[in-house]
Amino acid sequence: MRLSVHDLAGRLVRTLFDGGLPAGAQQVTWDGRDAAGRAVGSGSYLARLEAGGMVETVRLALIR
């Protein structure tokens, strides 16, 4: 399973998780930082979940 955050242009902001997890509900928290640890600006972002051949994308709103 891979969970990543992208800007609206599709550029990778940060990969939050990349690995295996046991079946069932899971929770991952994004601290609003990019891969280099810098705080990103307020705005809309895309969360992309890839698992078992499935891809799901949802829009996030980050408000500082």
Summary of the structure (lengths in Angstrom):
residues: 64
radius of gyration: 12.0
end to end distance: 28.5
largest distance: 34.1
contacts: 130
relative contact order: 0.31
helix: 0%
strand: 50%
